[in-house]
Amino acid sequence: MNERYLTGEAISAYLHISLRTLQNLRDSRQIPFTVIGDRNIIYSESGIRETLLNNMRHIEKPC
C-alpha cells in the first residue's frame, strides 16, 4: 500500500482545526508527524486515521 503524506494546511482543513491547534497537538505528541529538513513537516494519512480511531469516543443517544 502506498502511504500518502499531507501538509499541515491539508490536515488543518481535514480536521477543521487551526494551524496553531495542529502545532499544539504536534508539540504535545498527540498527533504523528515527520520533519523533513529544517522546517518541512508532513503527516501520514494512516497515522492521522489511526490517531482518530484510537481517540474516538462513543456517546449514547439521549432518551
N, C-alpha and C positions, 0 to 999 in steps of 0.2 A: 504494500500500500504506500502510495506517495504521501508524504507529510506536507501539509500546507502551513505556511507561516504568514502571519498577519502583522500589520503595523499597529502602533498604538492608536492611531486615528481610527482604523478599522475596528479594533477591539472596543474602543470607546463607543462607537456608533452601534455596534452589535449588542453591547451590554447596556446601552443607554446611560452611560456614566461619563463624567468629565475626565479630561486628561489628568487633572490633579488627583481625582479619586483613583484612577488607574495607577498613578505614581504611588499613592499611599498603599494600595494593595501590593504593589511590587516591593516597596520598602519594607513592608511587614511580612513579606514572603508568603502571602496568601494566594498568589497567582504565579504560575510558572512563566519564565521568560528567558531569553538568551540575549546576551550582549555581543555584538559584532563590532570590532574596532573599539573606538573610544566612546561613541555616543549612539550607535545604532542599536535599538532594542526591538526584538521581534518576539512574537508569541506563537507557539504552536497551536494549531486549531484543536488537535486532540487533547493537549494539555488543558486548554480552556474548557473544553467539553467535560473532561474528567473532573476538573475542579467544580464545575457547576453541578454535576451529578452527585459528587461527594458531599456537597453542602446544601443539597435540596432538602427542604422540609415540607412535609405533607400537612395540610391543615384539614380539619374536619369541617364539614358543611354545618352551618347553624340549623337548628331545628325549626 
